[in-house]
């Protein structure tokens, strides 16, 4: 028994493992194993076009996941990010194609609408103290209906890459010769770095973590819980708007009424990356790694002959496993605390 503990301490006590985090290392290993598995099972998966498809999917999910990580850390959740992303894309595209506005106006409008969704969630959840599930579910339905009303139920197409206003698509992917370069990953990594610093090195980030750890204790210590919990949902809304722009840049058209269920990929990515469903802990870097796992599954499963229904089942199983791991970690932590007190 003592030897097993010693071996465990050698691994978990390693300075490099402590710095990176055990969960992140495990997720990286999962990414490598999944990539090897798909490469072995399907020669077609080994093509460069697969890498481009992988990043195309990961952009908008990554932005949603970065934002929702902050909501999850408070002990809440934001279910409106999927339909909100579509509504933001539809609103920006509507202003460009139907009202003749410049693309810059469409981009700003998309982000502004995302912020409004975030503010609505903040009002319902932080100010009015509604359960996060109910509050964000209401916002999700508002976003879904608003997207359809704005466009009259019609699909919206942002300017193509060949048109004068199609420059925004080059933010995420540029075409040189016969090769597509997924440069959007640079902006995703920049967003991860900035939000990691905000979460771990700034006062708002520390307050958001404190609220998720123990809301009542945070109140008693003088933290303005309403303000900082609201900020978490505003951040989630901001990245919902950014995800709407990424989605518009990757796909040729956006259909009203879609987006429901996409939020689960982002939430699953955050949980796989180590964000606790009960709040109080999470890392933005871990979230990005978790999104890469989800992106690999979405990209790779069709190559081995599994259609959309099977993809949803496997995604659901991955989410359940991630939540179970989180629950096991929480139970272990509680037992350790009770032993210390005892």
Secondary structure, DSSP 8 states (H G I E B T S, - for coil): -HHHHHHHHHHHT-HHHHHH-HHHHHHHHHHHHHHHHHHHH-GGGGSHHHHHHHHHHHHHHHHHHHHHHHHHHTT---TTHHHHHHHHHHHHHHHHHTT---HHHHHHHHHHHHHHHHHHHIIIIIIS---HHHHHHHHHHHHHHHHHHHHTT--B----TTSTTGGGGGGT-EEETTEEE-THHHHHHHHHHHHHHHHHHSHHHHHHHHHHH-HHHHHHTT--HHHHHHHHHHHHHHHHHHHHHHHHHHSS-B-TT--TTHHHHHHHHHHHTT--TTSS---HHHHHHHHHHHHHHHHHGGGGT--HHHHHHHHHHHHHHHHHHHHHHHHHHHHHHHHHH-
